Amino acid sequence: MTQLRGSWAALTGALALSWGPYVIDPTGGLWAPLAQTVVFVGLVVAAVVCPRAKLRLVRTVQRRALNPLVRALYGVGVNPLGLVVLETRGRRTGCPRRTPVGNGRTGNDLWVIAEHGVQAQYVRNVLADPRVRVRIRCGLRYRWVAGIATVLPDDDVLARQRAVVAWHPLRLFNAMNVRLLGVEPVSVHIALLPGVDDSDRTNDQHVRRAIDNTAVRAGL
């Protein structure tokens, strides 16, 4: 029910963005807002009627088209959506896996809403190994920052989104997309460790201490 409520709220915002330009200038035609309306309504209905099919469709589009495009733009310093890149370790291969995610940073805490919940590959990687890296803006430059990730299945996703967005336009846009595209989203908290070099990520004592402090820092 919470997921559906969030989807309808996001649908309202998406339709407003779709029909706004037409209301301002009707000469652009009806086809674009009508097509977008069909897609948006279809996503919400699919979440209720056949969530598994929606998950497969959305994940395929993201994996084949959206994520590679975002990573390519990010690589040349273009980040129009204000995203960050999360690096996890493949739970089977041990190889680094990089995924663009929403930027819900507050100080040394980074909140990510995984729209596909535990079905997302990077969430499964986190469950297997909480040591991650995040490529994030530090001053005027982007750099990799080590962190410890924790999946929080009992967290109130909608409340967490509202707290993270705080009327930030890019975060609001990302939250709308997550609610429209998502199936059983889950909160992921990342305790950033800006003072830790990459070479220290395998320091078991340091990792255990950071994990112990994560719940306290997150206010859980």
N, C-alpha and C positions, 0 to 999 in steps of 0.2 A: 504494500500500500504506500509506504514512504517513497519507494522508487517511482511509482506511478504519479504521485503528487509532484515530485520533482520534475518528472518528464513533462507534465502539463504546464508547469510554470515556465520551463525552458521553451516549450512550444509557443507560448504566448509571446515571449521575447523574440523568438526567431521569426514569427509571423509579422511582428511589428517592424523588424529590420527588413523583411522581404517586401512588405507593402508600403513602407514609408516613402521610398523613392517614387513609387507610382502615384501616391497621394499628392506628393509635391509636384511631380511632372508626369501627367498621364500619357504624354506623347510617346513615352518609352514602350507602351504596349503592355498587354496583360500576360503574355506568355511566360515571362521570367518569374513574376511573383506566383503565378498559378502553378508552374512546374515546381518551384521551391515549396509551395504549400503541400503539394502531393507528396513530395519526398519527406518533409518534416512530419506530416500526419502519419504517413506510412511507417516511419521509425517508431512513433509512439504506439501505434496499433500493434506493430510487430513485437514490441516488448511484452505485450499482454498475450497475444495469440500464439506466437511462435518465437520465444526468446532465443532458442538455440540457433534457429536459422538467421536471426538478426545478428547474433554474435559472430557466426561464421562469415556473413556478408561484410559486416563492418570491419572485422579483423583482417579480412583479405584485402579490402580497399586500403586500410591503413598500412598494412605490411608492404603491399606492392606499389602504392602510389604516394600516399601522404607522408609517411615516415621518411622514405628516401629523399623526398623533396625538401622536407624540413631540415634533415641532416645536411644536405648539400648547401642550402642557404646559410645554415648555422656555421658551416665550415668556412664560408667566405665572409663571415661577420654580419650577415643579414638575419635579423631575428624580429620580423614584424609582429609576431604573436606573443612575444615576451616569454618564450618557453625556455626550459633548461634541458640538458641532455643527461640522462641517468645511465650510468654504466654499472651493470651487474656481471656476475660470473655465471656462465652457462652451467647448470646443475649437472649436466652429463659430460660436456666437453671441457669445462673449465676455461673456455675462451671468453673474452670480454664481449658483452652484448650491450649495445647502446640504443636507448629509446628516448625520443622527445616526450617530455611530460610537462604538465603545468607548473608554473613557478609560484609556489605558495610559501615563499620564504619569510620567516619572521626571526630576525637575528640569526642565531645558529641553529634554528629549527626550520626544517623544510617539510611542508605538508604536500603530499601528492594524493589526488583522488584517482585511483585506478578504476577506470570505467567498466572494465570487464572482471573486476574482482580477482579471485584466486584463479580464474581462467586465463588471466594475462600471464604471458611467459615470464615477464620480468618480475612479477609478484611471486611466481613459483621459484624463480632464481633467488629472490630475497629470502624466502622461507628456508631455502637450502643453505644460503650463505648470506648473512646480513651485512657483510662488508661491501660497501659500494663506493663509487665516486660520482660526483656531480660536476658538470662543467657549467659554471655559473659566473655571472659578472661580479668582479671584485674591483671596485673603482671604475676605471675606464676600460679595463681589460677583462677578458674571459680567461678563467683558469680552472684546473681540476682541483676539487676539494674532496678529501676523503670523508666518509660518513658511515654511520651505523643505521640501518633501516629496520623498522619494526612494522609488521602488518597488524592492523587493529580491527578485527572483524566485528567487534561490538561497538565501535565508535559510531556516533550519529553522523552519517555522511552529509546530509543536508545542512545540519547545524555547523559542521566543520567547514563546508564550503562557504557559508555565509560569513563565518569568522575570517576565513582566508581572503575572500574577495574584498571586503571592506570598501566597496564602491570603486575599486580599481578597475578601469574599463577593460584592459586586456584580460585580467583575471575573471571578470564577469563574463566576457565572451567565451573564455575557455570553460568556465563552469557550465554555461549554456550548452556547449558542444558535448561535454561529458554527460550531462543529463539526457541529451537527445540520443547520443550514440551508445550509451552505456547499458550494460546488463548486469545487475547485482554489483554495483560499485562498492569499493572498500577503501578505507583510509590507510595511507602508508605514511608513517612518521620517519623522518631521517634526521638524526642528530649529526649536524655537520661538525667536522673536526678540522677547522682551518689551520691549526697549528701543527698538524700531523703530516709529515711527508709521506709520499706513496710507499716508501720503503718500510714505513712503520705499520702498514695496514695488516701485516701478518703477525704483528706482535700480539700474541694471545692474551697476555695479561692486560694490555691496554684495551683490547677489544672487550674483554669481560667487564672491565671497569666502565667503559662507555655504555655497554648494554645495560648495566645496573643503573646508570644515571639517566637513561633515556626516559623511563616512565616518570621520573621526578621532574625532569625538564619539560616534558610534554604536558605536565599538569594532570596526569591520569591517576 
